[in-house]
Amino acid sequence: MTYALIGDSQADGLAVPLARMLPIDFSEPHVGWTTAAIFGDPLTRALASPASTVLVVTGGNDDPLNATAFDNGIVRARSFGKQIVIVGPVFALTSDAPRHDRARVALGNAAQRNGLRFVDAYPLTRDLANNSNVHLGPRYPDYALRLASGLKSSGGGAGPIIAGAVLAVLAWKFW
């Protein structure tokens, strides 16, 4: 299994550390992108890549979520026969927290409505959040390790990621 990584600034923070842990065939993150932008040309390029799974890492910029762009992007993606995994926003302690909460719910619902795997990043990042910035900065490698471990243990999907992430966080806290 190989991956294409597309998304917003959270994907940008994950790109380098995640590529050290997973076979990433294509990467195109961009600060400020919404799902509507991600599901345009970046999705087209990710689908044209040799990757078997497209990781869409997005979050707070998706409040409100453009459901039409999301659904249309998924229809296009399915025609390529690639697996799509939606990775929701990181846990936030800043003034962005309510926006991340709303985006998390909207993205989770959109993923479920389209039969996609959704990775709830809150359990993966709750203990990595800081009060000064929604971005994880030097903690992105920790997030990448947790995300990669969950993806590997679930065969690329997101089913067991939540339980695995909770165990990883508990181990991190008590180790």
C-alpha positions in Angstrom: 0.0 0.0 0.0 1.3 3.5 -0.9 -0.1 6.9 -0.2 -0.8 10.3 -1.7 -1.0 13.0 0.9 -3.1 16.1 0.1 -4.5 18.7 2.5 -4.1 22.0 4.3 -1.5 23.3 6.8 -1.9 20.2 9.0 -0.9 18.0 6.0 2.0 20.4 5.4 3.2 19.8 9.0 2.8 16.0 8.6 4.4 15.7 5.1 8.0 15.3 6.1 7.7 13.1 9.2 4.9 11.0 7.7 7.1 10.3 4.6 9.7 8.8 6.9 7.2 6.3 8.2 4.9 5.5 5.2 5.5 5.0 1.5 4.3 8.4 0.2 4.2 8.5 -3.6 2.7 11.9 -3.9 2.4 14.9 -1.6 0.7 18.2 -2.1 -0.2 20.1 1.1 -1.0 23.8 1.1 -1.6 26.2 3.9 -5.1 27.6 3.9 -6.7 25.1 1.6 -10.3 24.0 2.2 -11.7 20.6 1.1 -13.2 22.4 -1.9 -9.7 23.4 -3.0 -8.1 20.1 -2.1 -10.7 18.2 -4.1 -9.9 20.2 -7.2 -6.5 20.0 -9.0 -4.6 18.5 -6.0 -7.0 15.5 -5.9 -6.7 15.1 -9.6 -2.9 14.9 -9.3 -3.1 12.5 -6.3 -5.5 10.3 -8.3 -3.1 10.3 -11.2 -0.2 9.2 -8.9 0.7 5.6 -8.4 -0.5 5.7 -4.8 -3.3 3.2 -3.8 -4.6 5.4 -1.0 -5.3 9.1 -0.9 -4.9 10.7 2.6 -6.9 13.9 2.8 -5.7 15.8 5.9 -7.9 18.8 6.5 -9.6 20.6 9.3 -10.4 24.0 10.6 -10.5 25.6 7.2 -13.5 23.5 6.5 -16.0 25.5 8.6 -18.4 25.4 7.0 -17.7 22.3 4.9 -18.7 22.6 1.2 -20.6 19.3 1.1 -21.2 19.5 -2.7 -17.4 19.9 -3.4 -16.7 17.0 -1.0 -19.3 14.7 -2.5 -18.3 15.5 -6.1 -14.6 14.9 -5.2 -15.5 11.5 -3.8 -17.4 10.6 -7.0 -14.4 11.5 -9.1 -12.0 9.6 -6.7 -14.1 6.4 -6.9 -13.8 6.4 -10.6 -10.1 5.8 -10.1 -10.6 2.9 -7.8 -8.4 4.3 -5.0 -9.1 4.2 -1.4 -9.8 7.6 0.3 -9.1 8.2 4.0 -10.2 11.5 5.5 -8.1 12.7 8.4 -10.0 15.3 10.5 -8.6 18.4 12.2 -6.2 18.3 15.1 -7.4 19.1 18.6 -7.1 22.8 19.3 -6.8 24.8 22.5 -6.7 28.2 20.7 -9.6 30.4 19.6 -9.8 28.1 16.6 -11.2 25.3 18.8 -14.9 25.9 18.0 -14.1 26.0 14.3 -12.2 22.7 14.5 -15.0 21.1 16.5 -17.6 22.1 13.8 -15.3 20.9 11.0 -14.6 17.6 12.8 -18.3 16.9 12.9 -19.0 18.0 9.4 -16.0 16.0 7.9 -16.9 12.9 10.0 -20.5 13.1 8.8 -19.5 13.6 5.1 -17.1 10.7 5.3 -19.7 8.5 6.8 -22.3 9.6 4.2 -19.9 8.6 1.5 -18.8 5.4 3.1 -15.3 6.6 3.7 -12.9 5.9 6.5 -12.6 8.9 8.8 -9.6 9.3 11.2 -10.6 11.4 14.2 -7.4 13.2 14.9 -8.5 14.5 18.3 -7.4 11.4 20.2 -4.1 11.4 18.3 -3.4 15.1 19.1 -5.2 16.0 22.3 -2.0 15.9 24.3 0.1 17.7 21.6 -2.0 20.8 21.4 -0.7 24.1 22.7 -2.3 27.4 23.7 -0.4 29.6 21.3 -1.0 28.1 17.9 -3.4 25.6 16.3 -0.4 24.0 14.5 1.6 21.4 16.3 5.1 22.7 15.3 7.8 20.4 16.7 5.1 17.9 17.8 4.2 16.9 14.2 6.5 13.9 14.3 4.6 12.6 17.3 1.3 13.0 15.4 2.8 11.4 12.3 4.0 8.4 14.3 0.5 7.9 15.8 -1.2 8.3 12.5 1.2 6.0 10.6 0.9 3.4 13.3 -2.8 3.4 13.1 -2.8 3.3 9.3 -0.4 0.4 9.3 -2.3 -1.6 11.9 -5.6 -1.2 10.1 -4.2 -2.0 6.7 -4.4 1.6 5.5 -7.9 2.2 6.7 -9.2 3.9 9.8 -11.2 1.3 11.7 -8.9 0.5 14.6 -7.1 3.8 14.5 -9.1 5.3 17.3 -8.6 2.5 19.7 -4.9 2.3 18.8 -4.6 6.0 19.2 -6.1 6.0 22.7 -3.7 3.3 23.7 -0.8 5.2 22.2 -1.8 8.3 24.1 -2.1 6.4 27.3 1.2 4.8 26.8 2.7 8.2 26.0 1.2 9.7 29.2 2.2 6.9 31.5 5.4 5.7 30.1 
